[in-house]
Amino acid sequence: MEADVVSDLKRDYINRLLVERKRIDGRSPDELRHVEVQTGVVTSASGSARVRWGATEVMVGVMVEQGTPFPDTPDRGVLVTNAELIPMASPHFEPGPPRPESIELARVVDRGIREAQTIDLSKMCVTPKEKVYLTYVDMHVLDYGGNLFDAGLLGAMMALNTATVPAKRFGNGEDFPLPVRHYPISITSVKVQSGLLVDPNLDEERVAETRLTVTTDENGDVRAMQKGLAGKLTFEEVQSIIQASQRCGAELRKRLGLGVR
């Protein structure tokens, strides 16, 4: 009961601020939080990155191994994405089997990478039907301050972009950079009673009516979308969210040097 009262009070406060185009952390409704990225933070990984996105912190490691291909793609490498929500990141995360939140995070990030055709999997084949490279993307949430989707995909993208395929270890010639050809970035927006908020912090997430994550590539093309929560969005609101995702995605890519020609 007490938690419900606090949520109602916070919801009213967030809505009152939004009427004046303000937010509880001082941002404008369409402004991202501060983003910091470090790469090469795990020396034992094929590629790695640490992302601080506002109060959210995510570590992503990429491991490239050799294995057998799937029967329906005998001449293409394999991509596997996992996410772990460790209890120290939030009192809401519990130890044990994967929870729906971690499964959803892994699926949204995986879809963004896969639908953007980020990796040229045809170049990850060693011997058709027998040997291919398997790319594992493992996300570990270190601190949860809202909007895991965008931090997770950015961390995955930065880790993939700096990863090396250890071909020499498997007797397949010289090592080579992971064949990354596209640079997806997702931007998540939520709807509250008074309007739309880009990149919600934890408080804004908790009072949101609905959520939409839009993944775009370096050309601004929409590659994936994921809706969450039970609320509805109008066509105009979806258009506004897509435009915000294109703009914010372009800003992040330029700052980080991802796919800039």
N, C-alpha and C positions, 0 to 999 in steps of 0.2 A: 504493500500500500504506500509506504513512504517513498519507494523508488518511483512509483507511478506519479506521485505528487511532484517530485523533483523533475521528472521528465516533462510533465505538463508545464511547469514553471519555465523550464529551459526552452521548451517549444515556443511558448508565448514570447519569451525574450528574443529568441532568434528571429521570429516572425516580425516583431516590432522593429528590430534593427534592419531587416531586409526591406521593409517599406521605405526606409531612408537610404537604401543601397549600401548598407554597412553590414559587417559581420563581427562575431564575438572576438576574432583574432586580429581585427583591424583591416582585413582585406576587403576589396570590392567583390561583388558577387561572381564576377567572371575571372578572378585572379587566382593563379596557382600559389601554393605555399613554396617556401624556399627549397630547392633541390640540390643536393650534393652527391657526387658520384666518385668512388675510388675503384680502380680496376687492378687486377693482379694481386689481390689481397690474400689469396690462398695458393701458396706455391705448389702444393701437390695436385692441384686441379688443372685440367686442360685450359680453363679460362674461369675467371671469377670477377665478381663486382660486389661492392657494398653501396647501397643507396640509402641516403637519409632524405626522406620526403616529408617535410614538416616534422612532426613528432613520430613519424613511422620510420622504422629502420629495418631493412631487409638485406640479407646476405644470400648471394646466388653463386653456386658453383656449377661448372659444366665439366663433365667427364666424358671422354670419347674412348670407347672400347671397341673391340672387334667381336662380331657374332654373326648369326645367321639371319637372312632377311625374312620378311613376311612372305608367305606363299603368293599373295596377290601383287606384291611389288618386289620381284626377285632381283631386280637390278637397281634398287634404291636403298639408301641408308634408312635408319630408323631414328625417330625422335620420341623421347619419353620425358614427360614433365611431371614433377612431384612438388608438393608444398608441405611444409611442416610448421604448425603453429605451436611453438614451445610455450609451456606454462609461464615462464618468466617474462614473456612478452606482454601478457595481459592476464588479469585474474579471471577472465572469461574463457581462457584456453585451458583445457584439461589434458593430462597425459592419457595415453591409450590409443586405440585404433583411430584411423583418420576420421575426423568429424566432417559434417556437411560443408562447413566453412572452408576447410582446407581442400576438399575435393573441388568445390566451386572455384576457388582461387587457381588451382592447378589447371582446371579445364578452360577457364577464361584466358589465362596466359598462354596455354598450349594452342588454343584456337587462334589467338592473335598471331603467334609465330607461324602456325601451319597455314592459315588462310592467306597470309601475306607472302607465302612461299619464301620465307626468310632465308632458309638454307637450301642450296642446290643439292638435293639428296641424290641426284643422279651421279654426282661427283664423289659420293661417299660409298660407292660400290667397289669392292676389291675383285671378287670373282662372282659373276651372276649366279644366283641360286645357291651359292655356297658361303661367301664371306662378304660382309658389308661392315661399315662403321656404325656403331650405335651411339647416339648423342643423348646423354642424360642431363637434364636441367633440374637441379635441386634447389628449391627456395626455402630459406629458413627465416622466419619472421623473428627479429630480435626485440622489436618494440612496436606496439600497436597504437598508433595515434590517428587511425582512420585511413580509408582509401588504400587498401592493400593491393587492389588490382593494378593500379597505375605504377606503384612502386615496384611490384613484382615483375611486371612486364619490362619496365625500364632496366631493372637489374639483370633480367634474363638477356635482354638485348645487348647490354654492355658486356656481359660475360661471353656471350656468343661471338660478339664482334672482335673480341681479343683472344679467342680460343685458338689452340693449335691442335691439329690432328697428329697424334704420335705414331706416324706410319713406321718409323724406324724400329720402334719397340716390337712391332709385329712382323718385322722382316719384309715390309712393303715399300722400301725405298726411303726417301727423305721425308721428314716432317713437313707439313704444309699448313697454312692458315685455313681455318674452317671456312668453307665456301659460302660466305654470307653475301646475299645479293639484294636484300630489301631490309628496310629499317622501320618496323612497326612501332608505334607508340600509342598507348591507350590514354584517354582522358575520361574520367568519370564525373558525371553530374548527378545531383539529387534534386528532387522537388519537395519543397515544404509548402506550407499553406500560402505564403506570400510570393513564391516564385522559385526560380532555379538557382542552384549554387554549384559552381565548378569546384572540383577537388575538395570534397567535404572532409572536415576534421572529424574526430570521434564524436563530439557532441552533436554535430550536424547530422552525422550518419544515424545516430540513435533516434532522432526525431523526424527523419525523412519519411515521406509517404511512398516514394518510389525512386528507383535508381536506374541510370542508363550508362553503360560503359561503351564507348565508341573507339575502335582501333583504326587508325589511318596509317598509310605508308608515306614514304618520302615525297610522293607526288600529290598528297592530300586525298588520295582515293580511300574510301571506306572499305576496310577489309573484314571487319567483324563487329558485331554488336551483341551486348548481353544486357537484358533487363532484369532487375531484381526488385523485390518487395511487391506488395499487392496493389499499389496505386496506379493511376492511369496518367498517360501523357497525351496531349493533343498533337496533331500533325505539326502545328507551328512550334510547339515546344521541342519536338524531336528535331526539327530543322535547326532550331537555335542551339541545341546541344551538339549536333553534328558540326555546325560552324565553329562553335567554341573549341571542339576537339581538333579540328583542322588548324585553327589559329594557334592554340597552345602547343599542339604537336610540332608545328613548324618552328615555333620559338625554342622549344627544347632541343630539337635536332640541330638547329643552328648553333646554339650555345655549346652543345656537346660534340659537334662535328660529325653527326650521324647522317650519312647519305647526302651530305651537302656537296653539290657539284660546282 
